[in-house]
Amino acid sequence: MALNVLLIGVGQCGNRILDEINKQAFGGGRLSKYFGRQKFPSNVKTVAINTSRNDLKELEYTKAKDRLHITHLHGVGANREEGKKVYEKNKDSIFKKLEEDDHYDLCFIISSTGGGTGSSFSPPLAQDLKEKYDFQVHSISVLPFRSEGTIFLQNTAFTLRELSDSGLDSIILVDNEFLRKGKDEDIHSAYSRINQMVAERMLFLLKALDSEMMLVTDLGDFKTVMDSGNMFATIGFCNAGENMRVESAIKKSLSPNGLLFDSNIFNEASRAMVTIQGEKDSLDMDGITRIIDKLSDEIGHVFKGVVVTDSNPRVLSVVSLDSSEELDDVFDKAVEAVEIEKKKKELQEENDEVFSKIDGMEPEY
Ligand SMILES: Nc1nc2c(ncn2[C@@H]2O[C@H](COP(=O)(O)OP(=O)(O)OP(=O)(O)O)[C@@H](O)[C@H]2O)c(=O)[nH]1
C-alpha cells in the first residue's frame, strides 16, 4: 500500500524547497502541475504556508489550493516571538488545511532556522502534530550562511532547541554555508542549487521508503535510524554516472561531497540507511554487501536497500548523528550573537535615557 506523505514548507525558504520538490515531481513544465501526475510512488500532499503573500506568489509549481496565506503584514521580519504569536492565532486554519486529507504515515516540515516565519511556526507545528497524531514527523531545517548576521544565528540556536523539545522524530540538517561553492557563488544561484539538491534527495527518499522490491528500506528502518543519536541527522547522495563503481558511490554519498551538512560520519554518525538504485546489471551485490558490512563495523548499524530501476546507479544515505563539531560551532557563534544583540539593546536603552534629560522642559525662544 502506498504511503501517505505530508510535506509542509513554511516561510520563504521552506516554500521554495517545496516548490522545487513539486517541480521535480511533476516533471518541470510550467503547466505540469495542472496536467502532470506526481512522480512519487506515495500519495503526497504538499502545503506551502507563509505570512508573506509575495513569497507565496513567487511559487511556480505548487498548486494554488496547496498554498496557505496567514495574514500578517509582510512576514514577521525574522522576529520569532512575533512569529510564535501569529502561529497560535492561526493554528486552526493551518490544521484545517492540513486535515483536508485525513490520514498520513509520514510528515516533513521544511523551513529555515534563521528567518522568522518558518523558524517560529515549525516547532509548535511539530508539537501539535505529534500530540494529535501518531505518524512520524521530521523537520528539514536549513541553517543560514554564517555571514547573514547575529539575528539569524541566534534564531537558529533557539529554533533547533525548540524543535528538539517539540517531540518530533528528527531534525534533518541542511547547511547553506557548507553547501555554498565559495564566496564567489551568487546567493540566488546557491539557493536554487541547494534547493535542487534537497528536492532530489527527498524524491529519492520517498521512493526508497515506498518500494515493493525485494531488498528494501522501509518506514520502520527509517524510524530506527532516526530514533538513535542526538535527534540530528543529515542526508547524503551520489549519482554514480557511467564510470563510477557502486562502492565508490556509496562512499562518496557519505563524504563531504555528498552530505547536506558538514559531518565526519566515522566519528559522528550513530546509524545509517543506505539505498542504492540502478540497473540490475550495474549492481554488484557482493561489493555492496562488503562495503555496507564495513560501514556497519565503523559507524554502527547500517540498513541497506536496493531498488532496481533503469537509470545509472544512484545512492542515498540517511545518517543520524551522535554528536557534531559543526553544530557545536554554530551554538558557540549563536552565544556570541546573543551577547552582541544584548549589548546593542543596552546601548539603545542608554540612548533612550538621553531624552529623559529634557523631560518636563519646553524649548525657549
Ligand atoms: N537554501 C535556501 N535557503 C534560503 C532560501 N530562501 C531563504 N533562505 C535562507 O533562509 C533564511 C531566511 O529565512 P526565510 O525562510 O527567508 O524567512 P521566513 O521564514 O520567510 O521569515 P520572515 O521572512 O522573517 O517572515 C536565511 O538563512 C536564508 O539564507 C532558499 O530558497 N534556499
The ligand as an SDF file (V2000), in Angstrom:
LIG
                    3D

 32 34  0  0  0  0  0  0  0  0999 V2000
   18.6210   27.0270    0.7840 N   0  0  0  0  0  0  0  0  0  0  0  0
   17.8430   28.1030    0.7740 C   0  0  0  0  0  0  0  0  0  0  0  0
   17.8850   28.9780    1.7990 N   0  0  0  0  0  0  0  0  0  0  0  0
   17.0570   30.0450    1.7530 C   0  0  0  0  0  0  0  0  0  0  0  0
   16.1850   30.2900    0.6650 C   0  0  0  0  0  0  0  0  0  0  0  0
   15.4970   31.4410    0.9120 N   0  0  0  0  0  0  0  0  0  0  0  0
   15.9300   31.8880    2.1120 C   0  0  0  0  0  0  0  0  0  0  0  0
   16.8770   31.0450    2.6220 N   0  0  0  0  0  0  0  0  0  0  0  0
   17.5640   31.1690    3.9300 C   0  0  0  0  0  0  0  0  0  0  0  0
   16.5360   31.3230    4.9090 O   0  0  0  0  0  0  0  0  0  0  0  0
   16.9140   32.2480    5.9230 C   0  0  0  0  0  0  0  0  0  0  0  0
   15.8800   33.3590    5.9570 C   0  0  0  0  0  0  0  0  0  0  0  0
   14.6580   32.7920    6.2360 O   0  0  0  0  0  0  0  0  0  0  0  0
   13.3390   32.8650    5.3300 P   0  0  0  0  0  0  0  0  0  0  0  0
   12.8860   31.4550    5.1040 O   0  0  0  0  0  0  0  0  0  0  0  0
   13.5670   33.7370    4.1560 O   0  0  0  0  0  0  0  0  0  0  0  0
   12.3860   33.6000    6.3620 O   0  0  0  0  0  0  0  0  0  0  0  0
   10.8500   33.3670    6.6630 P   0  0  0  0  0  0  0  0  0  0  0  0
   10.6640   32.0790    7.3650 O   0  0  0  0  0  0  0  0  0  0  0  0
   10.0620   33.5750    5.4080 O   0  0  0  0  0  0  0  0  0  0  0  0
   10.5650   34.5030    7.7530 O   0  0  0  0  0  0  0  0  0  0  0  0
   10.2980   36.0830    7.6140 P   0  0  0  0  0  0  0  0  0  0  0  0
   10.6620   36.4960    6.2170 O   0  0  0  0  0  0  0  0  0  0  0  0
   11.2080   36.6650    8.6630 O   0  0  0  0  0  0  0  0  0  0  0  0
    8.8570   36.2520    7.9370 O   0  0  0  0  0  0  0  0  0  0  0  0
   18.3100   32.7150    5.5420 C   0  0  0  0  0  0  0  0  0  0  0  0
   19.2430   31.9830    6.2840 O   0  0  0  0  0  0  0  0  0  0  0  0
   18.4170   32.4100    4.0530 C   0  0  0  0  0  0  0  0  0  0  0  0
   19.7460   32.1750    3.6510 O   0  0  0  0  0  0  0  0  0  0  0  0
   16.1720   29.3470   -0.4100 C   0  0  0  0  0  0  0  0  0  0  0  0
   15.4430   29.4520   -1.4010 O   0  0  0  0  0  0  0  0  0  0  0  0
   17.0140   28.2770   -0.2890 N   0  0  0  0  0  0  0  0  0  0  0  0
  1  2  1  0
  2  3  2  0
  2 32  1  0
  3  4  1  0
  4  5  2  0
  4  8  1  0
  5  6  1  0
  5 30  1  0
  6  7  2  0
  7  8  1  0
  8  9  1  0
  9 10  1  0
  9 28  1  0
 10 11  1  0
 11 12  1  0
 11 26  1  0
 12 13  1  0
 13 14  1  0
 14 15  2  0
 14 16  1  0
 14 17  1  0
 17 18  1  0
 18 19  2  0
 18 20  1  0
 18 21  1  0
 21 22  1  0
 22 23  2  0
 22 24  1  0
 22 25  1  0
 26 27  1  0
 26 28  1  0
 28 29  1  0
 30 31  2  0
 30 32  1  0
M  END
$$$$
